[in-house]
């Protein structure tokens, strides 16, 4: 089986998630979450993976803000995103 990646597009208002396998986005896997309904990206990732339980090999997140030292501060939302916390939440390598 090809590597399975969880892809995240994190904006100030919404986060869009989907799975990719073998470099191809799986259209039926795409979901959109309202950020205001969650305390952080890790909660959204957990909600997604609970609704669609599947092991993932890696996570790739595009964020609206600077990334330094494995941490990202969104410029238009209060979240501070930490790579280690996302790895713990998803089990991604």
C-alpha positions as CSV (number, residue, x, y, z in Angstrom):
1,X,0.0,0.0,0.0
2,X,1.2,3.5,-0.7
3,X,1.9,6.0,2.0
4,X,-1.1,7.8,3.4
5,X,-0.9,11.4,4.2
6,X,-3.3,13.6,6.1
7,X,-3.4,17.1,4.5
8,X,-4.5,20.2,6.3
9,X,-5.2,23.7,5.0
10,X,-5.4,25.8,8.1
11,X,-6.9,29.3,7.7
12,X,-8.1,31.8,10.2
13,X,-11.8,30.7,9.9
14,X,-11.8,27.2,8.6
15,X,-9.6,24.1,8.4
16,X,-9.9,21.8,5.4
17,X,-8.6,18.2,5.7
18,X,-8.2,15.3,3.3
19,X,-6.3,12.2,2.8
20,X,-3.8,11.5,0.0
21,X,-2.5,8.1,-1.0
22,X,0.3,7.6,-3.5
23,X,0.4,11.3,-4.1
24,X,-3.3,11.5,-5.1
25,X,-5.9,13.4,-3.0
26,X,-8.9,11.1,-2.2
27,X,-11.8,13.4,-2.9
28,X,-14.3,11.6,-0.7
29,X,-12.0,12.1,2.3
30,X,-12.3,15.9,2.2
31,X,-13.9,17.7,5.2
32,X,-14.1,21.3,6.4
33,X,-14.2,22.3,10.1
34,X,-15.0,25.7,11.6
35,X,-12.0,26.7,13.7
36,X,-14.1,28.6,16.3
37,X,-15.7,25.2,17.3
38,X,-12.3,23.9,18.5
39,X,-9.5,24.9,20.9
40,X,-6.7,23.9,18.5
41,X,-5.7,22.1,15.4
42,X,-5.0,19.0,17.3
43,X,-8.7,18.7,18.3
44,X,-9.8,19.1,14.7
45,X,-7.3,16.4,13.6
46,X,-8.6,14.0,16.3
47,X,-12.2,14.7,15.3
48,X,-11.4,13.9,11.7
49,X,-9.5,10.7,12.5
50,X,-12.3,9.6,14.9
51,X,-14.9,10.1,12.2
52,X,-12.8,8.3,9.5
53,X,-10.5,6.0,11.4
54,X,-7.4,5.3,9.3
55,X,-3.8,5.1,10.1
56,X,-1.7,7.8,8.5
57,X,2.0,7.9,7.8
58,X,2.5,11.6,7.8
59,X,0.8,15.0,8.2
60,X,1.3,18.0,6.0
61,X,-0.2,21.3,7.2
62,X,-0.3,24.6,5.3
63,X,-0.9,27.4,7.9
64,X,-1.7,31.1,7.6
65,X,1.3,32.3,9.6
66,X,5.0,32.0,10.2
67,X,6.6,28.6,11.1
68,X,9.7,28.6,13.3
69,X,11.2,25.7,15.2
70,X,8.3,23.3,14.6
71,X,5.8,25.9,15.8
72,X,3.4,28.1,13.9
73,X,1.5,31.1,15.1
74,X,-1.6,31.9,13.0
75,X,-1.7,35.5,12.0
76,X,-5.5,35.7,11.9
77,X,-6.5,33.4,14.7
78,X,-5.2,32.8,18.2
79,X,-3.9,29.3,17.7
80,X,-0.3,28.4,18.3
81,X,0.4,25.1,16.5
82,X,3.1,22.8,17.7
83,X,4.4,19.9,15.5
84,X,5.1,17.6,18.4
85,X,1.5,18.0,19.6
86,X,0.1,17.2,16.2
87,X,2.3,14.1,15.9
88,X,1.0,13.0,19.3
89,X,-2.6,13.6,18.3
90,X,-2.4,11.8,15.0
91,X,0.2,9.1,15.5
92,X,1.9,10.4,12.3
93,X,5.6,9.6,11.8
